[in-house]
């Protein structure tokens, strides 16, 4: 059994946020009132390329949406997850199969076993934090 999952240091998170360019947003909603929508829109405004991952949508925020990570047309630097915690293990398996470098689990999205699995596969993993707040606080 792994010890309790601990996020990377603030310096490591800051470094991650400074080096990424393309973010797949799993669970991105078309509804402007949803956190996934407002965070992704803000990230676009900061200059990040957003690729929506949501099987129920064809497009959101001016970008074509894809049903799964396996359907992405290009590699991404980070997968930002706005899904229920019960979906994290499956997303981690997709990330590992695709050899994606980093995973961000938004506020309230917690799966310690899956986070450890991703980290042990060599991914940078941030769990239960808001990418928008951290970007504004540490980088912008």
Secondary structure, 3 states (H helix, E strand, C coil): CCCCCCCCCHHHHHHHHHHCCEEEEECCCCCCCCHHHHHHHHHHHCCCEEEEECCCCCEECCEECECCHHHCCCCCCEEEECCCHHHHHHHHHHHHHHCCCEEEECCCCCCHHHHHHHHHCCCEEEECCCHHHHHHHHCC
